Amino acid sequence: MDLTGQPAPEFNLKAHTGEDITLEGFKGSKNVLLIFYPLDFSSVCSIQLPEFSAYKDDFLEHDTVILGINRDSIFTHKAWAKEYGIEVPLLADMNLATAKAYGVAIEERGISTRGTFLIDKQGIVVLQHVESSTGEFSLHADEVLEKVKTLA
């Protein structure tokens, strides 16, 4: 399912930081970078999310927030963020409803695949990148940042 050019599916998820986060809450003011990943504490995810977190301020300079999403609980997210120094909100999609809406749920495994979605301030998906397997991580933070710089 290609969502590029389409309105991004809305969500309302609890972050490990304690707040409820919605896509609607950013509309008109921030671009949103959603990073779906399989599991906290897994090998590739423990490279990907810290990498994007390290670029957090660069993305914010271009009105873009980074949100990580997977099926783990906020408690697991808290422990993982602390251990790996992740400073972006990690959202708990425990029933995979948001992953399903974005077409990245692997229901038979109870996880999502690795998928990156850049949503502009109007709520339109302007970049979608879904890896062919959960072990791949081919779209890096610096590449996404270059795309963000082209947004108004």
C-alpha positions, 0 to 999 in steps of 0.5 A: 500500500503506497500512501505517498500523496495521501492524507496520513492515517490519524492516530492517538497513542501513548508515548513513553514520556507519558503524553498522548500523541496524535497526528492532528496535534502537529497539523499546521505546525510541524512535519512528522517523521514516523518510524515504525520498527519491530521491537525494542532492544532488537539489534537493528532497531537499537542502531536505527532509533538512536541514529535518528534520535541523534539527529533530533535537533537537526530535524527540529530546526526544520519543523519536524518531529520524530516519533518511533512506533511499535507494539511494545509497552510504554514501560519497555520503551522507557527502559530502552530509551534510557539504556540507548539514549533515545530522546524522541517519543516512542509510541505504544501501538500494542494492538498494531492498529496504527501499523495496520493503518499504515500498511506495515503490520506483520500480524502473524508475527505480532510486530510491524516491519521497518517503515519510515513515513514523512508527513508534511504540515498539512498531514500528507505523506510525502515520503514512504519507505518500507524495508523488504525485511525486518532486518534491513535498515537502508534509509538513514537519518541524513537522507531523510533530513535532506528530504525534510529540507525540501519541504516548505 
